[in-house]
Amino acid sequence: MAGFEPRIVGFACNWCCYAGADLAGTSRMRYPANIRMIRVMCSGRIDPEFVLKAFRDGADGVFIGGCHPGDCHYVSGNYKARKRVDALKPLLGALGIEPERLRLEWVSASEGQRYANAVTEFTEAIRRLGPLRVPKADLAAEH
């Protein structure tokens, strides 16, 4: 879509992905500025409700970055994140949200270029999908 700039919310593990994002920035690597990162201690702490809230609040895509499998500071948090994302994608589809709008990436602290590439690819994928067009009422939390 011409002129469309996606709004992307990112959740990044403090120990790996966030440090990789910091390395990308301090190394002046080029990547789109569409992502707004939220630092979490572990990707395993990202509740599926955080993802749904991001979409409900207007995000066109959600990026989750964690440590490589086997390298989690909390032993198995990244495996928990992978299970949650795998379970969440079919739910997103049922809500009318393309599952491709949620992306999970493993990025270590030394992989600034990997982070920049992942964010660039994800931003381009969201641009191709266009703005999220799901009525907010469909995403409302049941409380």
C-alpha positions in Angstrom: 0.0 0.0 0.0 1.5 3.3 -1.1 2.1 5.7 1.9 1.2 3.1 4.5 3.6 3.1 7.5 2.8 0.2 9.8 2.7 0.5 13.5 4.6 -2.4 15.0 4.9 -3.2 18.7 7.9 -5.3 19.7 8.6 -7.3 22.8 12.3 -8.0 23.4 14.1 -10.2 25.9 16.4 -8.0 28.0 19.4 -10.3 27.7 19.5 -11.1 24.0 17.1 -9.4 21.6 17.0 -6.0 23.3 20.8 -6.1 23.5 20.9 -7.0 19.8 18.6 -4.1 19.0 20.8 -1.8 21.0 23.9 -3.1 19.0 22.1 -2.5 15.7 21.3 1.1 16.8 24.8 1.9 18.2 26.4 0.4 15.1 24.1 2.6 12.9 22.6 -0.3 11.0 19.7 0.7 8.8 16.3 -0.6 9.5 12.8 0.9 9.6 11.8 2.9 12.6 8.2 1.5 12.6 8.8 -0.7 15.6 8.3 0.4 19.2 10.2 -2.0 21.5 9.1 -3.0 25.0 11.8 -4.6 27.0 10.8 -7.6 29.1 13.1 -9.8 31.2 12.3 -12.9 29.2 10.3 -13.7 26.1 8.6 -16.4 28.2 6.9 -13.6 30.2 5.0 -12.3 27.3 1.4 -13.1 28.0 -0.8 -13.7 24.9 -3.1 -10.9 26.3 -0.2 -8.5 25.7 -0.3 -9.4 22.0 -4.0 -9.1 21.8 -3.9 -5.7 23.6 -1.3 -4.4 21.1 -3.6 -5.3 18.2 -6.6 -3.9 20.0 -4.7 -0.6 20.6 -3.9 -0.2 16.9 -0.8 -2.2 16.1 -0.6 -3.6 12.6 2.0 -6.2 13.7 3.6 -7.6 16.8 7.3 -8.7 16.9 8.6 -10.9 19.7 12.3 -11.4 20.1 14.1 -13.8 22.5 17.2 -15.7 23.1 18.1 -18.6 20.9 16.7 -22.0 22.1 19.1 -23.4 24.7 20.5 -19.9 25.6 17.7 -18.5 27.7 18.9 -16.8 31.0 15.8 -18.4 32.6 16.5 -21.9 31.1 13.3 -22.4 29.2 11.5 -19.1 28.8 12.0 -19.0 25.0 10.4 -22.5 24.7 7.4 -21.1 26.6 7.3 -18.1 24.2 7.4 -20.4 21.2 4.5 -22.5 22.5 2.5 -19.4 23.2 3.0 -18.0 19.8 2.2 -21.3 18.1 -1.1 -21.4 20.1 -1.9 -17.8 19.5 -1.6 -17.8 15.7 -4.7 -19.9 15.1 -6.6 -17.7 17.5 -5.5 -14.6 15.6 -6.8 -16.3 12.4 -10.1 -17.0 14.0 -10.3 -13.3 15.0 -9.7 -12.3 11.3 -6.1 -11.2 11.9 -3.5 -12.7 9.5 -1.2 -14.9 11.6 1.7 -13.4 9.7 1.2 -10.2 11.7 2.8 -11.9 14.7 6.5 -12.8 14.4 8.8 -14.6 16.7 12.6 -14.2 16.2 15.6 -15.5 18.1 18.3 -12.8 18.3 21.4 -12.9 20.5 23.1 -9.9 22.0 25.8 -10.0 19.3 23.4 -10.3 16.4 22.7 -6.6 15.6 22.5 -7.3 11.9 20.2 -10.2 12.4 17.9 -7.9 14.4 18.0 -5.2 11.7 17.2 -7.8 9.0 14.3 -9.3 10.9 12.7 -6.0 11.6 13.2 -4.9 8.0 11.6 -8.1 6.7 8.8 -8.0 9.1 8.0 -4.3 8.4 7.9 -5.0 4.6 5.6 -8.0 5.2 3.2 -5.8 7.2 3.4 -3.1 4.5 2.3 -5.7 2.0 -0.6 -6.9 4.2 -1.7 -3.3 4.7 -3.4 -1.8 7.8 -5.1 -4.1 10.3 -8.8 -4.0 9.5 -10.4 -5.8 12.4 -13.2 -4.0 14.4 -11.9 -3.2 17.9 -15.1 -4.8 19.3 -13.8 -8.2 17.9 -10.6 -7.8 19.9 -12.3 -6.7 23.1 -11.1 -8.5 26.2 -13.8 -10.4 28.1 -13.8 -9.2 31.6 
